[in-house]
């Protein structure tokens, strides 16, 4: 069992403790003035979404942040929470939507899939899935400047990044901002795709990628990019590394991505 060794709290807890995660988000929302809503119930657990006042008011070109799509990848959910608990200025200045853990059942059970055995990150077009249907309804009419999707990889030796960008590539700078915490993945091929120093950048032929490489199922980041997001980044840490270090890498990535893409000053 992974245990987070935090200086911010007086007790250690499992990296798969959804109760602690939910309590911390509730406390943060109350303290900072964010709105916490239940998107739906899945596998006996509430799936929550967090919005600030600008997002609730429908301001365009917002920021989308997501973690916990795969429940056996626990560092992203804590990295996202710790980043938000640092009270970043963007929570008061830009429309921000946060999905703290899209697969709480998977997190608790330490499994990639949800309680139906579905890999959500190959199913974001599947409206037969109640979670995806609720997610799709929630996002109707919204537009985002940037989405950050946080993941881990059991087979990776370092950090790496999928970048979906319509303009200039910033991926190398983002990896540079994090590689002092965990080095880059230097393999030329990662999960069947060609990478260069931990980076894969794409902007087109995504439907072909989904059909030929992903079995026809759409990941969260690709569907966001195609439907409602200008740029989309999927950041991966190696899940066999120390948990606290991985959490720190996700915190650093979020901060660097918002800084480098010009979403905060």
DRENPA-3360 file (N, C-alpha, C; in nm, 2 decimals, always signed):
BEGIN
1 = XXXXXXXX = +0.08/-0.12/+0.00/+0.00/+0.00/+0.00/+0.09/+0.12/+0.00 ~ +0.06/+0.22/-0.09/+0.13/+0.34/-0.10/+0.08/+0.44/+0.01 ~ +0.17/+0.50/+0.07/+0.13/+0.60/+0.18/+0.20/+0.73/+0.14 ~ +0.12/+0.84/+0.14/+0.18/+0.97/+0.11/+0.24/+1.03/+0.24 ~ +0.36/+1.07/+0.23/+0.43/+1.13/+0.35/+0.42/+1.28/+0.33 ~ +0.32/+1.34/+0.40/+0.30/+1.48/+0.38/+0.35/+1.56/+0.50 ~ +0.39/+1.68/+0.48/+0.42/+1.77/+0.59/+0.30/+1.86/+0.62 ~ +0.20/+1.86/+0.53/+0.08/+1.95/+0.55/-0.02/+1.89/+0.64;
9 = XXXXXXXX = -0.01/+1.76/+0.67/-0.11/+1.70/+0.76/-0.04/+1.62/+0.86 ~ -0.11/+1.59/+0.97/-0.05/+1.52/+1.08/-0.06/+1.37/+1.07 ~ -0.12/+1.31/+0.97/-0.14/+1.17/+0.96/-0.11/+1.13/+0.81 ~ -0.05/+1.01/+0.80/-0.03/+0.95/+0.66/-0.16/+0.88/+0.62 ~ -0.17/+0.87/+0.49/-0.29/+0.80/+0.44/-0.25/+0.73/+0.31 ~ -0.34/+0.63/+0.27/-0.32/+0.56/+0.15/-0.33/+0.65/+0.03 ~ -0.26/+0.63/-0.07/-0.28/+0.70/-0.20/-0.41/+0.66/-0.27 ~ -0.48/+0.56/-0.22/-0.60/+0.52/-0.28/-0.72/+0.54/-0.19;
17 = XXXXXXXX = -0.70/+0.64/-0.10/-0.81/+0.67/+0.00/-0.90/+0.78/-0.06 ~ -1.01/+0.74/-0.12/-1.09/+0.84/-0.18/-1.17/+0.92/-0.08 ~ -1.19/+0.87/+0.04/-1.26/+0.94/+0.14/-1.17/+1.07/+0.18 ~ -1.05/+1.05/+0.20/-0.96/+1.16/+0.24/-0.95/+1.26/+0.12 ~ -0.94/+1.21/+0.00/-0.94/+1.30/-0.12/-1.06/+1.38/-0.12 ~ -1.18/+1.32/-0.10/-1.31/+1.39/-0.11/-1.32/+1.50/+0.00 ~ -1.28/+1.46/+0.12/-1.28/+1.55/+0.24/-1.20/+1.67/+0.21 ~ -1.08/+1.65/+0.16/-0.98/+1.76/+0.13/-1.04/+1.86/+0.03;
25 = XXXXXXXX = -1.10/+1.80/-0.08/-1.16/+1.89/-0.18/-1.28/+1.97/-0.13 ~ -1.36/+1.90/-0.04/-1.47/+1.97/+0.02/-1.42/+2.09/+0.10 ~ -1.32/+2.06/+0.18/-1.26/+2.17/+0.27/-1.21/+2.28/+0.18 ~ -1.14/+2.25/+0.08/-1.08/+2.35/-0.01/-1.19/+2.43/-0.08 ~ -1.29/+2.37/-0.13/-1.40/+2.44/-0.19/-1.46/+2.54/-0.10 ~ -1.49/+2.50/+0.02/-1.55/+2.59/+0.12/-1.45/+2.70/+0.16 ~ -1.33/+2.68/+0.17/-1.23/+2.78/+0.21/-1.21/+2.88/+0.10 ~ -1.20/+2.84/-0.03/-1.16/+2.92/-0.14/-1.28/+2.98/-0.21;
33 = XXXXXXXX = -1.40/+2.92/-0.19/-1.52/+2.97/-0.26/-1.54/+2.91/-0.39 ~ -1.50/+2.78/-0.40/-1.53/+2.70/-0.52/-1.66/+2.63/-0.51 ~ -1.72/+2.59/-0.62/-1.84/+2.51/-0.62/-1.81/+2.36/-0.64 ~ -1.85/+2.28/-0.55/-1.83/+2.13/-0.57/-1.97/+2.07/-0.60 ~ -1.98/+2.00/-0.71/-2.10/+1.93/-0.75/-2.08/+1.79/-0.77 ~ -2.18/+1.71/-0.76/-2.17/+1.56/-0.79/-2.21/+1.55/-0.93 ~ -2.12/+1.50/-1.01/-2.15/+1.48/-1.16/-2.25/+1.36/-1.17 ~ -2.21/+1.25/-1.10/-2.30/+1.13/-1.10/-2.24/+1.04/-0.99;
41 = XXXXXXXX = -2.31/+0.93/-0.97/-2.26/+0.82/-0.88/-2.22/+0.70/-0.96 ~ -2.10/+0.65/-0.93/-2.04/+0.54/-1.01/-1.98/+0.44/-0.92 ~ -2.03/+0.32/-0.92/-1.97/+0.21/-0.84/-1.98/+0.24/-0.69 ~ -2.08/+0.31/-0.65/-2.10/+0.34/-0.51/-2.03/+0.46/-0.46 ~ -1.97/+0.54/-0.55/-1.89/+0.66/-0.51/-1.94/+0.78/-0.59 ~ -1.94/+0.90/-0.53/-1.97/+1.02/-0.60/-1.85/+1.06/-0.69 ~ -1.88/+1.10/-0.81/-1.78/+1.16/-0.90/-1.81/+1.31/-0.90 ~ -1.71/+1.38/-0.85/-1.73/+1.52/-0.83/-1.66/+1.61/-0.94;
49 = XXXXXXXX = -1.71/+1.73/-0.95/-1.65/+1.83/-1.04/-1.65/+1.96/-0.96 ~ -1.54/+2.03/-0.98/-1.52/+2.16/-0.91/-1.51/+2.27/-1.01 ~ -1.58/+2.38/-0.98/-1.58/+2.50/-1.07/-1.56/+2.63/-0.98 ~ -1.49/+2.73/-1.04/-1.49/+2.86/-0.98/-1.60/+2.94/-1.03 ~ -1.61/+3.07/-0.98/-1.73/+3.15/-1.02/-1.72/+3.19/-1.17 ~ -1.60/+3.20/-1.22/-1.59/+3.24/-1.36/-1.65/+3.13/-1.45 ~ -1.61/+3.00/-1.42/-1.67/+2.89/-1.49/-1.82/+2.88/-1.48 ~ -1.87/+2.90/-1.36/-2.01/+2.90/-1.34/-2.08/+3.00/-1.42;
57 = XXXXXXXX = -2.01/+3.12/-1.44/-2.07/+3.23/-1.52/-2.06/+3.21/-1.67 ~ -2.00/+3.10/-1.71/-1.99/+3.07/-1.85/-1.88/+3.14/-1.92 ~ -1.78/+3.19/-1.85/-1.67/+3.26/-1.92/-1.60/+3.16/-2.02 ~ -1.58/+3.21/-2.14/-1.51/+3.12/-2.24/-1.36/+3.10/-2.22 ~ -1.30/+3.02/-2.30/-1.16/+3.00/-2.30/-1.10/+2.96/-2.16 ~ -1.17/+2.87/-2.09/-1.13/+2.83/-1.96/-1.02/+2.72/-1.96 ~ -1.00/+2.68/-1.84/-0.89/+2.57/-1.81/-0.96/+2.45/-1.76 ~ -0.93/+2.33/-1.82/-0.98/+2.20/-1.78/-0.87/+2.12/-1.72;
65 = XXXXXXXX = -0.89/+2.07/-1.60/-0.79/+1.99/-1.53/-0.86/+1.85/-1.49 ~ -0.79/+1.74/-1.51/-0.85/+1.61/-1.48/-0.75/+1.51/-1.44 ~ -0.79/+1.43/-1.34/-0.70/+1.32/-1.29/-0.79/+1.20/-1.26 ~ -0.73/+1.09/-1.23/-0.79/+0.97/-1.18/-0.88/+0.90/-1.28 ~ -0.86/+0.91/-1.41/-0.93/+0.83/-1.50/-0.90/+0.68/-1.49 ~ -0.77/+0.66/-1.46/-0.73/+0.52/-1.43/-0.70/+0.51/-1.28 ~ -0.77/+0.43/-1.22/-0.76/+0.42/-1.07/-0.63/+0.37/-1.02 ~ -0.55/+0.30/-1.10/-0.42/+0.25/-1.05/-0.31/+0.35/-1.07;
73 = XXXXXXXX = -0.35/+0.47/-1.10/-0.26/+0.58/-1.12/-0.29/+0.69/-1.02 ~ -0.24/+0.67/-0.90/-0.29/+0.76/-0.79/-0.22/+0.89/-0.77 ~ -0.09/+0.90/-0.81/-0.02/+1.03/-0.79/-0.09/+1.15/-0.86 ~ -0.15/+1.14/-0.98/-0.21/+1.25/-1.04/-0.32/+1.32/-0.95 ~ -0.40/+1.23/-0.88/-0.51/+1.29/-0.80/-0.46/+1.37/-0.69 ~ -0.35/+1.33/-0.63/-0.29/+1.41/-0.51/-0.21/+1.53/-0.56 ~ -0.14/+1.51/-0.68/-0.07/+1.63/-0.73/-0.17/+1.74/-0.77 ~ -0.29/+1.70/-0.83/-0.39/+1.80/-0.86/-0.44/+1.87/-0.74;
81 = XXXXXXXX = -0.47/+1.79/-0.63/-0.52/+1.85/-0.51/-0.42/+1.94/-0.44 ~ -0.29/+1.90/-0.43/-0.19/+1.98/-0.37/-0.17/+2.11/-0.45 ~ -0.17/+2.10/-0.58/-0.16/+2.23/-0.66/-0.28/+2.32/-0.62 ~ -0.40/+2.27/-0.62/-0.51/+2.36/-0.59/-0.50/+2.41/-0.44 ~ -0.46/+2.33/-0.35/-0.44/+2.37/-0.21/-0.34/+2.48/-0.19 ~ -0.25/+2.50/-0.29/-0.15/+2.61/-0.28/-0.21/+2.74/-0.31 ~ -0.34/+2.74/-0.34/-0.42/+2.87/-0.37/-0.36/+2.94/-0.49 ~ -0.35/+2.88/-0.60/-0.29/+2.95/-0.72/-0.39/+3.06/-0.77;
89 = XXXXXXXX = -0.33/+3.17/-0.82/-0.41/+3.29/-0.86/-0.51/+3.26/-0.96 ~ -0.48/+3.16/-1.05/-0.57/+3.13/-1.16/-0.71/+3.09/-1.11 ~ -0.72/+3.04/-0.99/-0.85/+3.00/-0.93/-0.94/+3.12/-0.91 ~ -0.88/+3.24/-0.91/-0.96/+3.36/-0.89/-0.97/+3.45/-1.02 ~ -0.89/+3.41/-1.12/-0.88/+3.50/-1.24/-0.93/+3.44/-1.37 ~ -0.94/+3.31/-1.38/-0.98/+3.25/-1.50/-1.08/+3.14/-1.47 ~ -1.17/+3.11/-1.57/-1.26/+3.00/-1.56/-1.19/+2.87/-1.55 ~ -1.21/+2.80/-1.44/-1.14/+2.67/-1.42/-1.24/+2.56/-1.38;
97 = XXXXXXXX = -1.23/+2.45/-1.45/-1.31/+2.33/-1.42/-1.22/+2.22/-1.39 ~ -1.24/+2.15/-1.28/-1.16/+2.05/-1.23/-1.23/+1.92/-1.20 ~ -1.19/+1.81/-1.26/-1.24/+1.68/-1.23/-1.13/+1.61/-1.14 ~ -1.15/+1.61/-1.01/-1.04/+1.56/-0.92/-1.02/+1.41/-0.93 ~ -1.12/+1.33/-0.97/-1.10/+1.18/-0.98/-1.22/+1.13/-1.05 ~ -1.20/+1.10/-1.18/-1.31/+1.05/-1.27/-1.35/+0.91/-1.24 ~ -1.26/+0.83/-1.18/-1.28/+0.69/-1.16/-1.26/+0.65/-1.01 ~ -1.34/+0.70/-0.92/-1.31/+0.67/-0.77/-1.32/+0.53/-0.74;
105 = XXXXXXXX = -1.40/+0.45/-0.80/-1.40/+0.30/-0.78/-1.27/+0.25/-0.81 ~ -1.21/+0.28/-0.93/-1.08/+0.23/-0.97/-0.97/+0.28/-0.87 ~ -0.98/+0.40/-0.82/-0.88/+0.45/-0.73/-0.88/+0.36/-0.60 ~ -1.00/+0.34/-0.55/-1.02/+0.26/-0.42/-0.97/+0.12/-0.44 ~ -1.00/+0.06/-0.56/-0.97/-0.08/-0.58/-0.83/-0.09/-0.65 ~ -0.76/+0.02/-0.67/-0.63/+0.02/-0.74/-0.63/-0.06/-0.87 ~ -0.73/-0.02/-0.95/-0.75/-0.09/-1.08/-0.76/+0.02/-1.19 ~ -0.72/-0.01/-1.31/-0.72/+0.08/-1.42/-0.87/+0.11/-1.46;
113 = XXXXXXXX = -0.95/+0.01/-1.46/-1.09/+0.01/-1.51/-1.19/+0.05/-1.41 ~ -1.31/+0.09/-1.45/-1.42/+0.12/-1.36/-1.49/+0.00/-1.31 ~ -1.60/+0.02/-1.24/-1.67/-0.10/-1.18/-1.74/-0.18/-1.28 ~ -1.75/-0.14/-1.40/-1.81/-0.22/-1.51/-1.70/-0.29/-1.59 ~ -1.58/-0.27/-1.56/-1.47/-0.32/-1.64/-1.43/-0.24/-1.76 ~ -1.47/-0.12/-1.76/-1.45/-0.03/-1.88/-1.32/+0.05/-1.85 ~ -1.24/+0.06/-1.96/-1.13/+0.16/-1.96/-1.18/+0.29/-2.01 ~ -1.21/+0.38/-1.91/-1.27/+0.51/-1.95/-1.19/+0.58/-2.05;
121 = XXXXXXXX = -1.06/+0.57/-2.05/-0.98/+0.65/-2.14/-0.97/+0.59/-2.28 ~ -1.06/+0.50/-2.31/-1.08/+0.45/-2.44/-1.23/+0.45/-2.47 ~ -1.31/+0.54/-2.39/-1.45/+0.53/-2.40/-1.52/+0.67/-2.40 ~ -1.45/+0.78/-2.42/-1.51/+0.91/-2.39/-1.61/+0.95/-2.50 ~ -1.62/+0.87/-2.60/-1.73/+0.89/-2.70/-1.85/+0.81/-2.68 ~ -1.84/+0.72/-2.58/-1.94/+0.62/-2.55/-2.05/+0.67/-2.46 ~ -2.16/+0.72/-2.52/-2.27/+0.78/-2.44/-2.35/+0.67/-2.37 ~ -2.33/+0.54/-2.40/-2.40/+0.44/-2.32/-2.34/+0.42/-2.18;
129 = XXXXXXXX = -2.22/+0.48/-2.16/-2.17/+0.48/-2.02/-2.22/+0.59/-1.95 ~ -2.29/+0.57/-1.83/-2.35/+0.68/-1.76/-2.26/+0.79/-1.72 ~ -2.14/+0.76/-1.68/-2.04/+0.86/-1.65/-2.01/+0.95/-1.77 ~ -1.98/+0.89/-1.88/-1.95/+0.96/-2.00/-2.06/+1.05/-2.05 ~ -2.18/+1.00/-2.03/-2.30/+1.07/-2.07/-2.32/+1.20/-1.98 ~ -2.29/+1.18/-1.85/-2.30/+1.30/-1.76/-2.19/+1.39/-1.79 ~ -2.07/+1.34/-1.82/-1.95/+1.43/-1.85/-1.98/+1.51/-1.98 ~ -2.04/+1.44/-2.08/-2.07/+1.51/-2.21/-2.17/+1.62/-2.19;
137 = XXXXXXXX = -2.28/+1.59/-2.11/-2.38/+1.69/-2.08/-2.32/+1.81/-2.01 ~ -2.24/+1.78/-1.91/-2.18/+1.89/-1.83/-2.10/+1.99/-1.92 ~ -2.03/+1.93/-2.02/-1.94/+2.01/-2.11/-2.01/+2.08/-2.22 ~ -2.14/+2.05/-2.25/-2.20/+2.11/-2.36/-2.20/+2.27/-2.36 ~ -2.15/+2.32/-2.47/-2.14/+2.47/-2.48/-2.02/+2.53/-2.42 ~ -1.93/+2.45/-2.36/-1.81/+2.51/-2.29/-1.70/+2.50/-2.39 ~ -1.61/+2.60/-2.38/-1.49/+2.61/-2.46/-1.37/+2.63/-2.37 ~ -1.26/+2.56/-2.40/-1.14/+2.57/-2.31/-1.02/+2.61/-2.39;
145 = XXXXXXXX = -0.94/+2.69/-2.34/-0.81/+2.72/-2.40/-0.71/+2.61/-2.38 ~ -0.72/+2.54/-2.27/-0.62/+2.44/-2.23/-0.68/+2.33/-2.15 ~ -0.65/+2.20/-2.18/-0.68/+2.09/-2.09/-0.55/+2.02/-2.05 ~ -0.54/+1.99/-1.92/-0.43/+1.91/-1.86/-0.49/+1.78/-1.81 ~ -0.44/+1.67/-1.86/-0.49/+1.54/-1.83/-0.38/+1.46/-1.77 ~ -0.39/+1.42/-1.64/-0.28/+1.37/-1.56/-0.29/+1.21/-1.55 ~ -0.18/+1.15/-1.58/-0.17/+1.00/-1.59/-0.04/+0.95/-1.53 ~ -0.03/+0.81/-1.53/+0.09/+0.74/-1.50/+0.11/+0.62/-1.59;
153 = XXXXXXXX = +0.23/+0.57/-1.59/+0.26/+0.46/-1.67/+0.35/+0.36/-1.60 ~ +0.30/+0.24/-1.58/+0.37/+0.13/-1.51/+0.50/+0.10/-1.57 ~ +0.51/+0.10/-1.70/+0.62/+0.05/-1.78/+0.73/+0.17/-1.80 ~ +0.69/+0.29/-1.77/+0.78/+0.40/-1.80/+0.90/+0.41/-1.70 ~ +1.01/+0.46/-1.75/+1.12/+0.49/-1.66/+1.14/+0.63/-1.63 ~ +1.06/+0.72/-1.69/+1.07/+0.86/-1.67/+0.94/+0.93/-1.71 ~ +0.94/+1.06/-1.70/+0.82/+1.14/-1.74/+0.81/+1.16/-1.89 ~ +0.69/+1.16/-1.94/+0.67/+1.19/-2.08/+0.54/+1.26/-2.10;
161 = XXXXXXXX = +0.52/+1.32/-2.22/+0.41/+1.41/-2.25/+0.35/+1.39/-2.39 ~ +0.22/+1.37/-2.40/+0.15/+1.38/-2.52/+0.10/+1.52/-2.54 ~ +0.13/+1.58/-2.65/+0.09/+1.72/-2.67/+0.00/+1.73/-2.80 ~ -0.11/+1.79/-2.78/-0.20/+1.82/-2.89/-0.21/+1.97/-2.90 ~ -0.15/+2.03/-2.99/-0.13/+2.17/-3.00/-0.16/+2.22/-3.14 ~ -0.24/+2.33/-3.14/-0.28/+2.39/-3.27/-0.17/+2.49/-3.32 ~ -0.09/+2.54/-3.23/+0.01/+2.64/-3.27/+0.15/+2.59/-3.24 ~ +0.23/+2.67/-3.17/+0.36/+2.63/-3.14/+0.37/+2.52/-3.03;
169 = XXXXXXXX = +0.47/+2.44/-3.04/+0.49/+2.33/-2.94/+0.56/+2.39/-2.82 ~ +0.51/+2.36/-2.70/+0.57/+2.40/-2.58/+0.61/+2.28/-2.49 ~ +0.59/+2.16/-2.55/+0.61/+2.04/-2.47/+0.75/+2.02/-2.41 ~ +0.85/+2.06/-2.49/+0.99/+2.04/-2.44/+1.01/+2.13/-2.32 ~ +0.96/+2.25/-2.32/+0.98/+2.34/-2.21/+0.91/+2.29/-2.09 ~ +0.79/+2.23/-2.11/+0.72/+2.17/-1.99/+0.79/+2.06/-1.93 ~ +0.85/+1.97/-2.01/+0.92/+1.86/-1.96/+1.05/+1.91/-1.89 ~ +1.11/+2.01/-1.94/+1.23/+2.07/-1.88/+1.20/+2.12/-1.74;
177 = XXXXXXXX = +1.08/+2.17/-1.72/+1.04/+2.23/-1.59/+1.02/+2.12/-1.49 ~ +1.00/+2.00/-1.53/+0.97/+1.89/-1.44/+1.09/+1.78/-1.42 ~ +1.18/+1.78/-1.51/+1.28/+1.68/-1.52/+1.38/+1.68/-1.41 ~ +1.39/+1.79/-1.33/+1.47/+1.79/-1.21/+1.41/+1.71/-1.10 ~ +1.28/+1.68/-1.11/+1.21/+1.60/-1.01/+1.22/+1.45/-1.05 ~ +1.18/+1.42/-1.17/+1.19/+1.29/-1.23/+1.24/+1.31/-1.37 ~ +1.35/+1.24/-1.41/+1.41/+1.25/-1.54/+1.31/+1.21/-1.65 ~ +1.34/+1.26/-1.77/+1.25/+1.22/-1.89/+1.26/+1.07/-1.92;
185 = XXXXXXXX = +1.16/+1.02/-1.98/+1.16/+0.90/-2.05/+1.24/+0.91/-2.18 ~ +1.35/+0.84/-2.20/+1.43/+0.86/-2.32/+1.41/+0.75/-2.42 ~ +1.32/+0.65/-2.40/+1.30/+0.55/-2.50/+1.24/+0.61/-2.62 ~ +1.28/+0.56/-2.74/+1.23/+0.62/-2.86/+1.09/+0.58/-2.89 ~ +1.04/+0.47/-2.83/+0.90/+0.42/-2.85/+0.84/+0.40/-2.71 ~ +0.72/+0.46/-2.70/+0.65/+0.45/-2.57/+0.51/+0.41/-2.60 ~ +0.47/+0.29/-2.55/+0.33/+0.24/-2.57/+0.30/+0.23/-2.72 ~ +0.39/+0.20/-2.80/+0.37/+0.18/-2.95/+0.38/+0.31/-3.03;
193 = XXXXXXXX = +0.41/+0.42/-2.97/+0.42/+0.55/-3.04/+0.57/+0.60/-3.04 ~ +0.60/+0.67/-3.14/+0.74/+0.73/-3.14/+0.75/+0.86/-3.07 ~ +0.84/+0.86/-2.97/+0.87/+0.98/-2.89/+1.01/+1.03/-2.91 ~ +1.03/+1.16/-2.89/+1.16/+1.22/-2.89/+1.19/+1.29/-2.76 ~ +1.28/+1.23/-2.68/+1.31/+1.29/-2.55/+1.18/+1.31/-2.46 ~ +1.10/+1.21/-2.46/+0.98/+1.22/-2.38/+0.86/+1.29/-2.43 ~ +0.87/+1.33/-2.56/+0.76/+1.42/-2.61/+0.71/+1.36/-2.74 ~ +0.57/+1.36/-2.75/+0.50/+1.33/-2.88/+0.40/+1.44/-2.90;
201 = XXXXXXXX = +0.42/+1.51/-3.02/+0.33/+1.62/-3.05/+0.25/+1.59/-3.17 ~ +0.12/+1.61/-3.16/+0.03/+1.59/-3.28/-0.07/+1.71/-3.29 ~ -0.12/+1.72/-3.41/-0.23/+1.82/-3.43/-0.34/+1.77/-3.52 ~ -0.30/+1.67/-3.61/-0.40/+1.63/-3.71/-0.40/+1.47/-3.71 ~ -0.49/+1.42/-3.80/-0.51/+1.28/-3.82/-0.54/+1.20/-3.69 ~ -0.61/+1.27/-3.60/-0.64/+1.21/-3.47/-0.74/+1.10/-3.48 ~ -0.84/+1.11/-3.57/-0.94/+1.01/-3.59/-0.87/+0.88/-3.64 ~ -0.76/+0.90/-3.73/-0.69/+0.78/-3.78/-0.61/+0.72/-3.66;
209 = XXXXXXXX = -0.55/+0.80/-3.58/-0.48/+0.75/-3.46/-0.57/+0.66/-3.37 ~ -0.69/+0.72/-3.35/-0.79/+0.65/-3.26/-0.83/+0.51/-3.33 ~ -0.85/+0.52/-3.46/-0.90/+0.40/-3.53/-0.79/+0.29/-3.54 ~ -0.67/+0.33/-3.57/-0.56/+0.24/-3.60/-0.48/+0.20/-3.48 ~ -0.46/+0.29/-3.38/-0.37/+0.27/-3.27/-0.45/+0.24/-3.14 ~ -0.57/+0.29/-3.13/-0.64/+0.29/-3.00/-0.77/+0.20/-3.00 ~ -0.78/+0.13/-3.11/-0.90/+0.03/-3.11/-1.03/+0.10/-3.13 ~ -1.03/+0.23/-3.18/-1.16/+0.30/-3.20/-1.21/+0.37/-3.08;
217 = XXXXXXXX = -1.15/+0.36/-2.97/-1.20/+0.43/-2.85/-1.13/+0.56/-2.82 ~ -1.20/+0.66/-2.79/-1.15/+0.80/-2.78/-1.10/+0.82/-2.63 ~ -0.97/+0.86/-2.62/-0.92/+0.91/-2.49/-0.98/+1.05/-2.46 ~ -0.98/+1.09/-2.33/-1.03/+1.21/-2.29/-0.97/+1.33/-2.36 ~ -0.83/+1.33/-2.36/-0.76/+1.44/-2.42/-0.79/+1.46/-2.57 ~ -0.80/+1.36/-2.64/-0.82/+1.37/-2.79/-0.96/+1.42/-2.81 ~ -1.06/+1.37/-2.74/-1.20/+1.42/-2.76/-1.21/+1.56/-2.72 ~ -1.15/+1.60/-2.61/-1.15/+1.74/-2.57/-1.09/+1.83/-2.68;
225 = XXXXXXXX = -0.98/+1.79/-2.74/-0.91/+1.87/-2.84/-1.00/+1.88/-2.97 ~ -1.06/+1.77/-3.00/-1.15/+1.78/-3.12/-1.27/+1.86/-3.11 ~ -1.33/+1.86/-2.99/-1.46/+1.92/-2.97/-1.46/+2.06/-2.90 ~ -1.37/+2.08/-2.80/-1.39/+2.20/-2.73/-1.27/+2.26/-2.67 ~ -1.15/+2.22/-2.71/-1.03/+2.27/-2.64/-0.92/+2.31/-2.75 ~ -0.86/+2.42/-2.72/-0.75/+2.47/-2.82/-0.63/+2.38/-2.81 ~ -0.58/+2.36/-2.69/-0.46/+2.27/-2.67/-0.48/+2.17/-2.56 ~ -0.42/+2.06/-2.57/-0.45/+1.95/-2.47/-0.32/+1.88/-2.45;
233 = XXXXXXXX = -0.29/+1.86/-2.32/-0.16/+1.79/-2.28/-0.20/+1.68/-2.18 ~ -0.13/+1.56/-2.21/-0.14/+1.45/-2.12/-0.01/+1.42/-2.07 ~ +0.01/+1.43/-1.94/+0.14/+1.42/-1.87/+0.14/+1.28/-1.80 ~ +0.25/+1.21/-1.81/+0.27/+1.08/-1.75/+0.39/+1.07/-1.66 ~ +0.37/+1.02/-1.54/+0.49/+0.99/-1.46/+0.50/+0.83/-1.44 ~ +0.62/+0.79/-1.41/+0.64/+0.64/-1.40/+0.59/+0.59/-1.26 ~ +0.49/+0.51/-1.26/+0.42/+0.47/-1.14/+0.50/+0.38/-1.05 ~ +0.62/+0.34/-1.09/+0.71/+0.26/-1.00/+0.80/+0.35/-0.92;
241 = XXXXXXXX = +0.80/+0.48/-0.95/+0.88/+0.57/-0.87/+0.81/+0.60/-0.74 ~ +0.89/+0.66/-0.64/+0.83/+0.70/-0.51/+0.71/+0.79/-0.53 ~ +0.61/+0.76/-0.45/+0.48/+0.83/-0.47/+0.49/+0.98/-0.45 ~ +0.56/+1.02/-0.34/+0.57/+1.16/-0.31/+0.64/+1.24/-0.42 ~ +0.74/+1.18/-0.48/+0.82/+1.24/-0.59/+0.72/+1.25/-0.71 ~ +0.64/+1.15/-0.74/+0.55/+1.16/-0.85/+0.44/+1.27/-0.83 ~ +0.39/+1.28/-0.71/+0.30/+1.39/-0.68/+0.36/+1.52/-0.70 ~ +0.49/+1.54/-0.66/+0.56/+1.67/-0.68/+0.57/+1.70/-0.83;
249 = XXXXXXXX = +0.60/+1.59/-0.91/+0.61/+1.61/-1.06/+0.48/+1.66/-1.12 ~ +0.37/+1.60/-1.07/+0.24/+1.65/-1.13/+0.21/+1.79/-1.09 ~ +0.24/+1.83/-0.96/+0.23/+1.97/-0.92/+0.31/+2.06/-1.01 ~ +0.43/+2.02/-1.03/+0.52/+2.11/-1.11/+0.48/+2.12/-1.25 ~ +0.42/+2.01/-1.31/+0.37/+2.01/-1.45/+0.26/+2.11/-1.46 ~ +0.16/+2.10/-1.37/+0.04/+2.19/-1.38/+0.09/+2.33/-1.37 ~ +0.17/+2.37/-1.28/+0.22/+2.51/-1.26/+0.30/+2.55/-1.39 ~ +0.38/+2.46/-1.44/+0.46/+2.50/-1.56/+0.37/+2.51/-1.68;
257 = XXXXXXXX = +0.27/+2.43/-1.70/+0.18/+2.43/-1.81/+0.10/+2.56/-1.82 ~ +0.05/+2.60/-1.70/-0.03/+2.72/-1.70/+0.06/+2.85/-1.72 ~ +0.18/+2.84/-1.67/+0.28/+2.95/-1.69/+0.32/+2.96/-1.83 ~ +0.37/+2.85/-1.89/+0.43/+2.85/-2.02/+0.33/+2.88/-2.13 ~ +0.20/+2.83/-2.11/+0.10/+2.85/-2.22/+0.04/+2.99/-2.21 ~ +0.08/+3.07/-2.11/+0.03/+3.21/-2.10/-0.10/+3.22/-2.03 ~ -0.15/+3.11/-1.96/-0.28/+3.11/-1.89/-0.27/+3.19/-1.76 ~ -0.15/+3.20/-1.71/-0.13/+3.29/-1.59/+0.00/+3.37/-1.61;
265 = X = +0.01/+3.48/-1.54/+0.12/+3.57/-1.56/+0.24/+3.52/-1.49;
% end
